[in-house]
Amino acid sequence: METKNFDIRPLNACDAAAFKEIRLQAISDSPSATWSTYGEEVKRTTQEVEARIQRTETQVVFGAFIDTKLVGIAGLRREPLEQIRHKAVLWGVFVVPDQRREGLARKLFSRVLTCAREEGVLQIQLCVNVENTKARNLYLSLGFKPFGLEPRSMRVGDKYFDEEHMALRLDE
């Protein structure tokens, strides 16, 4: 297998169009793995997308690039409130299908983890569709532990999906 070099960095306003494109691809690829629908995501304005990926004190979205092509994303968001600043949410993890099985999701997570530690985050939480066994197994292999199940968390068409809540403690 050929080793590929990925550039992983925080996204900025110049990446808005590429981010929107990859989000639409993620929804098309797996509509039960994202909360927004294709129709909702496609309606987002450039300004909304820029705000969504703009690095702030409480959020960052990382992108993985091969040359100039965005091939993977992962977001980290936390609340500004002092009593819950110690935890953050991992969201929007997606790698384009032709780049999977290259270790890219792990590399993205490693960058997210470094950032979380630098920001003083002590716990990262996420939700994963229980039927998305590949993602669930990835998170388990990264050390996330389940702490609850939300039945009927999402409805896609007439089908309901349960989501498992998971957490990774960074201070253990």
C-alpha positions as CSV (number, residue, x, y, z in Angstrom):
1,M,0.0,0.0,0.0
2,E,1.3,3.4,-1.0
3,T,1.8,5.8,1.9
4,K,0.2,9.2,1.3
5,N,1.1,12.5,2.8
6,F,-1.8,14.4,4.2
7,D,-1.7,18.0,5.3
8,I,-3.9,18.4,8.3
9,R,-4.7,21.9,9.4
10,P,-7.6,24.0,10.8
11,L,-10.0,25.2,8.1
12,N,-10.6,28.9,7.4
13,A,-12.9,31.0,5.4
14,C,-11.1,30.2,2.2
15,D,-12.0,26.5,2.7
16,A,-15.8,27.2,2.9
17,A,-16.7,25.9,-0.6
18,A,-14.6,22.7,-0.1
19,F,-16.1,22.1,3.3
20,K,-19.6,22.5,2.0
21,E,-18.8,20.1,-0.8
22,I,-17.4,17.4,1.5
23,R,-20.4,17.8,3.9
24,L,-22.8,17.2,1.1
25,Q,-20.8,14.2,0.1
26,A,-20.9,12.9,3.7
27,I,-24.7,13.3,3.8
28,S,-25.1,11.6,0.4
29,D,-22.7,8.8,1.5
30,S,-24.4,8.2,4.9
31,P,-27.5,10.3,5.6
32,S,-28.1,8.6,9.0
33,A,-24.6,9.6,10.2
34,T,-25.3,13.4,10.1
35,W,-27.9,15.4,11.7
36,S,-28.5,17.8,8.9
37,T,-30.2,16.7,5.6
38,Y,-28.8,17.3,2.2
39,G,-31.5,19.9,1.6
40,E,-30.6,21.8,4.8
41,E,-26.9,21.7,4.1
42,V,-27.2,22.8,0.5
43,K,-29.1,25.9,1.6
44,R,-26.4,27.1,3.9
45,T,-24.9,30.4,2.7
46,T,-21.2,31.0,2.2
47,Q,-21.3,33.2,5.3
48,E,-23.0,30.5,7.4
49,V,-20.4,27.9,6.3
50,E,-17.5,30.3,7.0
51,A,-18.9,30.9,10.5
52,R,-19.3,27.2,11.0
53,I,-15.6,26.5,10.2
54,Q,-14.0,29.7,11.6
55,R,-11.6,28.8,14.4
56,T,-12.7,30.5,17.7
57,E,-12.0,30.0,21.3
58,T,-14.6,27.3,21.4
59,Q,-14.4,25.6,18.0
60,V,-12.1,24.3,15.4
61,V,-12.6,22.2,12.3
62,F,-9.7,20.4,10.9
63,G,-9.3,19.4,7.3
64,A,-7.1,16.8,5.7
65,F,-5.7,17.7,2.3
66,I,-3.9,15.8,-0.5
67,D,-2.3,18.6,-2.4
68,T,-5.2,21.1,-2.4
69,K,-8.1,18.7,-2.3
70,L,-10.0,18.4,1.0
71,V,-10.4,14.7,1.7
72,G,-11.3,14.5,5.4
73,I,-12.8,16.6,8.2
74,A,-13.3,16.6,11.9
75,G,-14.7,19.2,14.2
76,L,-14.2,19.9,17.9
77,R,-16.6,22.2,19.7
78,R,-17.1,23.2,23.4
79,E,-19.2,25.5,25.4
80,P,-17.7,28.8,26.8
81,L,-19.3,28.3,30.2
82,E,-16.6,27.8,32.9
83,Q,-18.2,24.8,34.6
84,I,-18.4,22.7,31.4
85,R,-15.3,24.1,29.5
86,H,-13.4,20.9,30.4
87,K,-15.4,18.9,27.8
88,A,-15.7,19.1,24.1
89,V,-17.7,17.4,21.3
90,L,-16.2,15.7,18.4
91,W,-18.4,16.1,15.4
92,G,-18.6,15.8,11.6
93,V,-15.8,13.2,11.1
94,F,-15.8,12.1,7.5
95,V,-13.2,10.8,5.1
96,V,-14.0,10.6,1.4
97,P,-14.5,6.9,0.3
98,D,-11.5,6.6,-2.0
99,Q,-9.2,7.7,0.9
100,R,-10.5,5.3,3.6
101,R,-8.4,2.6,5.0
102,E,-5.3,4.9,4.8
103,G,-5.4,5.8,8.5
104,L,-6.6,9.2,7.8
105,A,-9.4,9.2,10.4
106,R,-6.9,8.3,13.0
107,K,-4.5,11.1,11.8
108,L,-7.4,13.6,12.0
109,F,-8.3,12.4,15.4
110,S,-4.7,12.7,16.6
111,R,-4.7,16.4,15.5
112,V,-8.0,17.0,17.2
113,L,-6.6,15.3,20.4
114,T,-3.5,17.5,20.4
115,C,-5.6,20.6,20.0
116,A,-8.0,19.5,22.8
117,R,-5.1,18.9,25.2
118,E,-3.6,22.3,24.3
119,E,-6.9,23.9,25.1
120,G,-7.2,22.2,28.4
121,V,-10.0,19.8,27.4
122,L,-10.3,16.9,29.8
123,Q,-13.0,14.9,28.0
124,I,-14.1,14.5,24.4
125,Q,-17.7,13.3,23.8
126,L,-19.4,12.1,20.6
127,C,-22.5,10.4,19.3
128,V,-22.5,7.6,16.8
129,N,-25.3,5.9,15.0
130,V,-25.3,2.3,16.5
131,E,-25.7,0.9,13.0
132,N,-22.5,2.6,11.8
133,T,-20.3,-0.2,13.1
134,K,-17.1,1.0,11.3
135,A,-17.3,4.4,13.0
136,R,-18.3,2.9,16.3
137,N,-15.4,0.4,16.2
138,L,-12.9,3.2,15.2
139,Y,-14.0,5.2,18.3
140,L,-13.8,2.2,20.6
141,S,-10.2,1.5,19.2
142,L,-9.3,5.1,20.0
143,G,-10.3,4.6,23.7
144,F,-13.8,6.1,23.7
145,K,-16.2,4.4,26.2
146,P,-19.9,4.2,25.8
147,F,-22.0,5.9,28.5
148,G,-25.5,5.9,27.2
149,L,-27.9,5.1,24.4
150,E,-30.4,7.6,23.0
151,P,-33.2,5.7,21.4
152,R,-34.8,7.1,18.2
153,S,-32.2,9.9,18.3
154,M,-32.6,10.6,14.6
155,R,-35.3,10.0,11.9
156,V,-34.3,9.6,8.3
157,G,-37.5,9.3,6.3
158,D,-39.6,6.8,8.2
159,K,-36.8,5.0,9.9
160,Y,-35.5,5.8,13.4
161,F,-31.9,5.4,14.5
162,D,-30.4,5.1,17.9
163,E,-27.2,6.9,18.8
164,E,-24.6,5.8,21.3
165,H,-23.0,8.4,23.4
166,M,-19.3,7.9,24.0
167,A,-16.6,9.7,25.9
168,L,-12.8,9.7,26.1
169,R,-11.2,11.0,29.2
170,L,-7.9,12.8,28.6
171,D,-6.8,13.0,32.2
172,E,-6.6,9.2,32.9
